[in-house]
Amino acid sequence: MTYSIELNVNGFPIRSNVEGPQTLLSFLRDQLNLTGTKCGCNRGDCGACTVLIDGQPVNSCLVLTVELEGKEITTIEGLAKDDKLHPVQQAFIEYHAVQCGFCTPGLILTSVALLGENPNPGADEIRAYLEGNLCRCTGYTKIVQAIQAVAGRSPQVLEG
């Protein structure tokens, strides 16, 4: 069955027809061509497909698009403003927190959500919050350092 939905993606209103069982991951990648959201395990275990729904990190492979009427979706493509990287994106680059890059969009979006909830988390709090995001290339140390470098900044700075 096909449904008509309206939602916002990266600040833009979207009206689309979607199939009932279509996941948000599929919708973003296949219909909107937002391929920064990665398909890892497709079971909600790895966090590669993490996006923000109304500011909260969610595995997009586990959410049906038809459930998102009126919601605000933020993908990695929506973080930069006016061709300027979000502070978390910039910190990941500066602290070399990126290796192969496959998990990076999900880690960055999860980090943005963490800093929205707790602007100054400690290393243990960061590691606990990132538990749902798997990275096979790093030991997470540089990721934690990048997030700590952004921690404590004012909310206006974190909003880009």
CORRAVEN-V97061 format. One record per residue. N is the residue number from 0. OMEGA is omega in whole degrees, -180 to 180 (* if undefined). Layout:
N,OMEGA + N,OMEGA
//
This chain:
0,-180 + 1,-180 + 2,174 + 3,180 + 4,173 + 5,177 + 6,176 + 7,177 + 8,180 + 9,177 + 10,-179 + 11,177 + 12,-180 + 13,171 + 14,-175 + 15,170 + 16,-180 + 17,174 + 18,-178 + 19,-177 + 20,-177 + 21,178 + 22,175 + 23,178 + 24,179 + 25,179 + 26,-179 + 27,-175 + 28,-171 + 29,-178 + 30,-177 + 31,180 + 32,175 + 33,-171 + 34,175 + 35,175 + 36,-172 + 37,173 + 38,179 + 39,-175 + 40,-176 + 41,180 + 42,180 + 43,-177 + 44,-168 + 45,179 + 46,-179 + 47,-177 + 48,-177 + 49,171 + 50,175 + 51,173 + 52,-174 + 53,175 + 54,-178 + 55,179 + 56,-177 + 57,173 + 58,-174 + 59,178 + 60,-177 + 61,-175 + 62,175 + 63,-178 + 64,-178 + 65,180 + 66,-169 + 67,178 + 68,177 + 69,-177 + 70,176 + 71,180 + 72,175 + 73,175 + 74,180 + 75,180 + 76,-177 + 77,-178 + 78,-179 + 79,179 + 80,178 + 81,179 + 82,177 + 83,-180 + 84,172 + 85,-180 + 86,178 + 87,176 + 88,-179 + 89,180 + 90,177 + 91,178 + 92,-176 + 93,-178 + 94,178 + 95,-178 + 96,-179 + 97,173 + 98,179 + 99,175 + 100,-176 + 101,-178 + 102,-171 + 103,180 + 104,179 + 105,178 + 106,-179 + 107,-180 + 108,177 + 109,178 + 110,177 + 111,178 + 112,178 + 113,-177 + 114,174 + 115,179 + 116,-175 + 117,-174 + 118,-177 + 119,-178 + 120,173 + 121,-177 + 122,179 + 123,178 + 124,178 + 125,-180 + 126,180 + 127,-178 + 128,-178 + 129,-176 + 130,-179 + 131,-180 + 132,-178 + 133,175 + 134,-179 + 135,-173 + 136,-174 + 137,173 + 138,179 + 139,-177 + 140,-179 + 141,176 + 142,179 + 143,179 + 144,180 + 145,-180 + 146,178 + 147,180 + 148,-180 + 149,-177 + 150,178 + 151,177 + 152,-179 + 153,179 + 154,180 + 155,178 + 156,-178 + 157,179 + 158,177 + 159,*
//
